[in-house]
Amino acid sequence: MRPGEFKILAALMENPEGLTYTKLKDKTNLSNPVLSEYLARFKNEGVILASVGWKTQTGENKQKKERSRYVLAGAYLGKESMPSDFEQKVSALMSAIPFESLRISRVRDPDRRQKVFSDFLNYHTGNIRALILLSIMKSIKASLGEPSLHEDAVLFEKIVKSGKKKVRLHGKKFLDHWEQRLSLFHSALQEKLVNWVMPYVQFLALGSMGNLDSALYGFTKEIPALLLRFDKNIVEKTFWHGELEKAVPQN
């Protein structure tokens, strides 16, 4: 999600009654072409609705003029079925986050709202973890596809069997192949992180804005425990760290 798109959704999250084009432009500081482009796309995707019929009195003759207010589509989640394509499913889930969080913020009982919001966060943070793993796996697969591993095996065998004069030549080819592979991995990973992970994190942050009271109500006490996850002593107590130390002791 682009920064300008995030600004539009954030402004509408803070103003669920809707904003006029002028007010939206003031709050986002976007130019007319950019704002119009983003609004048109959001409206086409059903993320934002333009409510026509809001009337004001303008001019010397006090004539009534219809103006539009842009509002978040509260019924956006009401789809009968999820898309079949995986990337479309991810996009649909991301786009639905602000509307789900808006509904959560309207739960009156604070304890119930905090529990719902907690489950909401746990589900979506789990999705982010899954997307990170998928991004890494798909990037590795893309980087190993071309050139083939068989070529590397042949080159490595030539390095082992070659004399001093050719070992440098074959070794350079081998390194060049892996340099290409690393370049493919980096570009593929960056593409997946930019298209999947970062927008999901942005949407989740956007969704949390409408439930700040729930976050403060139930999650501030968890902050010390969350910070401890980065402590060396906690890392040393993990299963993976202990098993790794047994299997491959440090020199």
Secondary structure, DSSP 8 states (H G I E B T S, - for coil): --HHHHHHHHHHHH-TT-EEHHHHHHHH---HHHHHHHHHHHHHHTSEEEEEEEEEEETTTTEEEEEEEEEE-TTTT--SS--SSHHHHHHHHHHHHHHHHHHHHT---HHHHHHHHHHHHHHHHHHHHHHHHHHHHHHHHHHHHSS-HHHHHHHHHHHHHS-HHHHHHHHHHHHHHHHHHHHHHHHHHHHHIIIIIHHHHHHHHHHHHTTHHHHHHHTGGGHHHHHHTTSHHHHHTSHHHHHHHHHS---
